[in-house]
Structure formats: C-alpha cells, structure tokens
Amino acid sequence: MWQQLMAEVRDQQALFDVAVREWVAGYALKQGTIHCGKGCHACCSLAVNCTFTEAQAVSAGPADRHATALAQHAAAIRAAAFSSSDFPSFLRARRALGDCPFLDNDGACGVYGRRPFSCRSLLATRESHWCGADFSTLSREEKRAFMESLDQTVVAFPMHYVKATQELGQEFEERSAGRMIETFGFSLYGNLPALVFLEREHRLSEAVAKGRDAVQELVERAGYGHPFLVSFLP
C-alpha cells in the first residue's frame, strides 16, 4: 500500500515540477529572475512541513550518510518544540538549529529528487541572502526598502517567495493528504525531519496501518507528541 502511495506522490511531484518550470519560463519572459540554484541553501534553515507520504518518500531515499545528522536534528527540534511557547517562537528556535539534516557537504540537497512540495514550491525572487536574513535585526528603513523592492503581483507579500507556486504546492499537499485519508481514514502532517526519523527509527508506517490510536501511542512513546511536530488530519 505504501509503495503505491509513494509512487503516486512521486508522479505528482513530477507534474508539479513541470508546472513550476513553465511558470519560471513565463516569468523569465517578463524579465523576472528566480534566484535559486544548486548549493543555494539559505532557505534550508526554515522549518519544513509535509504530509507523511512525502516524508515516507524521503525516508526511502536518503543515504546512510544523513542518518547521524537526522538523529541529532530530530532530537534538537523535539526539544525546541517542547520549549517554545508558541509557533513563532518554535520557528525562531528551528532556525537557530542551522541547516536541514539532509544537506550534503557542498550545500546541495541530498534528497533533492524526493524533497517535499513545500521545498519545491519555494522560489525566491530576491538574492539568496534574503532567504536567510533575520528581519528582526534590520532597521525600519531596510525593511521598507526590501518590501518596496518586491513585485506584489508575484510574491506572497511581505516575503519574496512566489505566491503562485506556494499555492500550487498546497494543492498538491492536499491531494497527498486526501489519498492517505482514503486509504487509512486519517492523514499525518508535520515536521519533515521528525516524520522521517519516526519512520526510520520507529516504523511509523506500520503503526499507521493499525490505526490512529496506534500512531498516537507510538508518537507519544517516542517523545514527539507535539502539534508542531506531528498532527492528524482530519
């Protein structure tokens, strides 16, 4: 069953990539520039959420070289979730942890072909250093200049990421979640490293087949029972 669901999500990712390439080509015709490329990884310090099927696809793909980094990162992000008073605090704590555990030493994504829709949809219309900028440290004038430089017909204002691809990514995420609900009666959504770790170390997919209560028990026992890390849909 999982093989079928993962094959479906990979097919959907391929379709999504085609749509993104077409959008980028059209944007280029309008003299627009997307500042994303291999090794450009400032955005890889952001929290990444996805459906469990997408996390499953990543779990089946990463090489053993990521296992140690994943375990360390998963433990750190679990601590960050339980020590954060609200979601913005958690996002700041997540960023302080550094880069995604699936990055290779050259800064390239080690699971690029299987990365989730939330990663695929994040296209920067400004230079990469803005993806890692701490806006709380900028002056009022710097913030105003940045926002005035953005094309509000294209970006998800006040950020510099393309709105259309993010909305499309959300649609594809919902399809993935819907297929899991059709199959198991519920879907899981959450932090990518946490979900991959739970699959690799605790075989979360086997608990899913036993039902929602079994999943809840496993997640709590593993210490990841926090809505910032794992949540149920519906």
C-alpha positions as a printed NumPy array, in Angstrom:
array([[  0.   ,   0.   ,   0.   ],
       [  2.736,   2.455,   0.933],
       [  4.627,   1.684,  -2.27 ],
       [  1.564,   2.701,  -4.256],
       [  1.04 ,   5.909,  -2.283],
       [  4.71 ,   6.864,  -2.605],
       [  4.669,   6.134,  -6.343],
       [  1.63 ,   8.379,  -6.657],
       [  3.255,  11.231,  -4.744],
       [  6.405,  10.963,  -6.886],
       [  4.233,  11.165, -10.006],
       [  2.538,  14.227,  -8.541],
       [  5.926,  15.78 ,  -7.77 ],
       [  6.974,  15.261, -11.378],
       [  3.799,  17.007, -12.57 ],
       [  4.395,  19.8  , -10.094],
       [  7.959,  20.282, -11.349],
       [  6.698,  20.641, -14.92 ],
       [  4.211,  23.292, -13.82 ],
       [  6.932,  25.17 , -11.922],
       [  9.301,  25.106, -14.897],
       [  6.549,  26.527, -17.089],
       [  5.863,  29.27 , -14.555],
       [  9.556,  30.168, -14.284],
       [  9.875,  30.274, -18.088],
       [  6.914,  32.64 , -18.306],
       [  8.351,  34.794, -15.534],
       [ 11.677,  34.991, -17.378],
       [  9.884,  36.263, -20.489],
       [  8.674,  39.149, -18.325],
       [ 12.298,  39.82 , -17.284],
       [ 11.763,  38.227, -13.898],
       [ 14.547,  36.309, -12.15 ],
       [ 14.392,  33.372,  -9.752],
       [ 17.468,  33.364,  -7.516],
       [ 17.578,  29.645,  -6.723],
       [ 20.285,  27.178,  -7.698],
       [ 22.295,  24.166,  -6.589],
       [ 24.187,  24.857,  -3.39 ],
       [ 21.996,  27.875,  -2.625],
       [ 20.694,  26.739,   0.74 ],
       [ 19.862,  29.769,   2.881],
       [ 16.203,  28.685,   2.888],
       [ 17.235,  25.277,   4.269],
       [ 17.245,  26.722,   7.772],
       [ 13.464,  27.154,   7.581],
       [ 11.021,  24.694,   9.133],
       [  9.763,  22.225,   6.521],
       [  6.363,  20.597,   6.963],
       [  4.865,  17.939,   4.72 ],
       [  2.464,  15.025,   4.547],
       [  3.63 ,  11.704,   5.919],
       [  3.578,  10.148,   2.433],
       [  6.113,  12.75 ,   1.302],
       [  8.232,  12.004,   4.387],
       [  7.977,   8.313,   3.554],
       [  9.395,   9.006,   0.1  ],
       [ 12.316,  10.861,   1.679],
       [ 12.856,   8.095,   4.218],
       [ 13.168,   5.553,   1.427],
       [ 15.723,   7.708,  -0.368],
       [ 18.342,   9.326,   1.902],
       [ 21.724,   7.645,   2.091],
       [ 23.16 ,   6.42 ,   5.38 ],
       [ 25.403,   9.482,   5.481],
       [ 22.395,  11.514,   6.65 ],
       [ 21.419,   9.162,   9.486],
       [ 23.581,  10.734,  12.21 ],
       [ 22.664,  14.289,  11.234],
       [ 18.989,  13.321,  11.126],
       [ 19.022,  11.773,  14.6  ],
       [ 20.77 ,  14.807,  16.092],
       [ 18.475,  17.244,  14.346],
       [ 15.329,  15.342,  15.295],
       [ 16.315,  15.4  ,  18.966],
       [ 17.084,  19.121,  18.802],
       [ 13.844,  20.015,  17.052],
       [ 11.865,  17.952,  19.548],
       [ 13.458,  19.951,  22.376],
       [ 12.717,  23.188,  20.517],
       [  9.05 ,  22.291,  20.122],
       [  8.502,  21.494,  23.8  ],
       [ 10.396,  24.576,  24.978],
       [  8.569,  27.031,  22.665],
       [  5.586,  28.961,  23.989],
       [  4.022,  29.481,  20.568],
       [  4.573,  28.666,  16.901],
       [  6.573,  31.83 ,  16.032],
       [  8.91 ,  31.002,  18.917],
       [  9.289,  27.482,  17.562],
       [ 10.114,  28.813,  14.083],
       [ 12.826,  31.036,  15.53 ],
       [ 14.203,  28.135,  17.563],
       [ 14.158,  25.911,  14.476],
       [ 16.152,  28.453,  12.5  ],
       [ 18.75 ,  28.664,  15.258],
       [ 19.402,  24.925,  14.838],
       [ 21.056,  25.519,  11.472],
       [ 20.607,  23.784,   8.154],
       [ 18.423,  20.858,   7.164],
       [ 19.971,  17.482,   8.105],
       [ 19.588,  16.29 ,   4.508],
       [ 22.08 ,  18.798,   3.092],
       [ 25.302,  17.429,   1.657],
       [ 28.671,  18.967,   2.488],
       [ 28.622,  21.095,  -0.674],
       [ 25.358,  22.727,   0.364],
       [ 23.282,  20.768,  -2.148],
       [ 20.124,  18.938,  -1.143],
       [ 20.886,  15.274,  -0.535],
       [ 17.267,  14.252,  -1.179],
       [ 16.577,  16.717,  -3.99 ],
       [ 14.598,  14.324,  -6.179],
       [ 12.343,  13.391,  -3.245],
       [ 12.069,  16.743,  -1.465],
       [  8.504,  17.651,  -0.429],
       [  6.18 ,  20.112,  -2.13 ],
       [  6.885,  22.785,   0.487],
       [ 10.528,  22.815,  -0.652],
       [  9.72 ,  22.549,  -4.365],
       [  7.305,  25.461,  -4.194],
       [  9.665,  27.942,  -2.503],
       [ 11.042,  30.142,  -5.285],
       [ 12.953,  33.298,  -4.347],
       [ 12.528,  36.474,  -6.387],
       [ 15.358,  38.145,  -4.498],
       [ 19.   ,  37.204,  -3.883],
       [ 19.638,  34.147,  -1.716],
       [ 20.958,  36.063,   1.289],
       [ 17.42 ,  37.322,   1.852],
       [ 16.255,  33.74 ,   2.405],
       [ 18.449,  33.549,   5.488],
       [ 18.009,  37.122,   6.669],
       [ 16.929,  37.818,  10.228],
       [ 14.446,  40.617,   9.648],
       [ 14.282,  41.386,  13.36 ],
       [ 17.815,  42.799,  13.08 ],
       [ 17.025,  45.138,  10.17 ],
       [ 16.323,  48.808,  10.587],
       [ 12.922,  50.229,   9.684],
       [ 14.443,  51.782,   6.563],
       [ 15.996,  48.472,   5.471],
       [ 12.693,  46.66 ,   5.913],
       [ 10.834,  49.33 ,   3.965],
       [ 13.363,  49.236,   1.129],
       [ 13.081,  45.455,   0.926],
       [  9.287,  45.468,   0.792],
       [  9.236,  48.27 ,  -1.777],
       [ 11.54 ,  46.199,  -3.999],
       [  9.022,  43.334,  -4.191],
       [  6.582,  42.772,  -7.039],
       [  3.371,  42.329,  -5.079],
       [  1.639,  40.816,  -8.115],
       [  4.036,  37.85 ,  -7.909],
       [  5.183,  37.321,  -4.319],
       [  3.438,  36.187,  -1.146],
       [  3.909,  39.655,   0.351],
       [  5.655,  40.674,   2.587],
       [  8.073,  37.855,   1.723],
       [  9.931,  37.469,  -1.575],
       [  8.781,  33.945,  -2.429],
       [  6.492,  33.272,  -5.387],
       [  2.855,  33.091,  -4.345],
       [  1.555,  31.019,  -7.276],
       [  3.936,  28.096,  -6.739],
       [  3.299,  28.057,  -2.988],
       [ -0.453,  27.898,  -3.575],
       [  0.04 ,  25.122,  -6.121],
       [  2.238,  23.233,  -3.664],
       [ -0.514,  23.428,  -1.07 ],
       [ -2.973,  21.955,  -3.574],
       [ -0.652,  19.023,  -4.248],
       [ -0.117,  18.548,  -0.497],
       [ -3.875,  18.346,  -0.031],
       [ -4.082,  15.672,  -2.725],
       [ -1.418,  13.636,  -0.935],
       [ -3.236,  14.002,   2.384],
       [ -6.52 ,  13.087,   0.721],
       [ -5.116,   9.851,  -0.657],
       [ -3.855,   8.838,   2.776],
       [ -7.265,   9.611,   4.274],
       [ -8.932,   7.478,   1.588],
       [ -6.565,   4.631,   2.406],
       [ -6.31 ,   4.76 ,   6.209],
       [ -9.119,   7.044,   7.349],
       [ -6.734,   9.792,   8.506],
       [ -3.605,  11.588,   7.395],
       [ -0.465,  12.738,   9.172],
       [  1.197,  16.103,   8.649],
       [  4.224,  17.534,  10.361],
       [  7.879,  18.422,  10.526],
       [  9.87 ,  16.647,   7.812],
       [ 12.936,  15.559,   9.858],
       [ 10.708,  14.442,  12.742],
       [  8.489,  12.335,  10.475],
       [ 11.453,  10.78 ,   8.651],
       [ 13.134,   9.983,  11.967],
       [  9.956,   8.373,  13.31 ],
       [  9.757,   6.216,  10.209],
       [ 13.394,   5.179,  10.17 ],
       [ 13.721,   4.513,  13.895],
       [ 10.2  ,   3.552,  14.953],
       [  8.489,   2.283,  11.769],
       [  5.679,   4.814,  11.953],
       [  4.154,   3.485,   8.731],
       [  3.448,   0.141,  10.402],
       [  1.562,   1.918,  13.194],
       [ -0.478,   3.835,  10.599],
       [ -1.755,   0.544,   9.21 ],
       [ -3.02 ,  -0.326,  12.718],
       [ -4.987,   2.881,  13.108],
       [ -4.934,   6.332,  14.608],
       [ -4.684,   5.191,  18.228],
       [ -1.587,   3.111,  17.437],
       [  0.038,   6.117,  15.789],
       [ -0.77 ,   8.366,  18.737],
       [  0.712,   5.832,  21.14 ],
       [  3.903,   5.451,  19.102],
       [  4.405,   9.193,  18.68 ],
       [  3.889,   9.827,  22.395],
       [  6.186,   6.96 ,  23.375],
       [  8.926,   8.252,  21.065],
       [  8.615,  11.718,  22.615],
       [  7.272,  13.528,  19.55 ],
       [  3.702,  14.084,  20.706],
       [  3.589,  17.794,  19.965],
       [  1.409,  19.566,  17.334],
       [  4.443,  21.443,  15.975],
       [  5.969,  18.054,  15.12 ],
       [  3.102,  15.717,  14.217],
       [ -0.583,  16.418,  13.664],
       [ -3.586,  14.466,  12.395],
       [ -5.905,  15.294,   9.51 ],
       [ -8.846,  15.47 ,   9.685]])
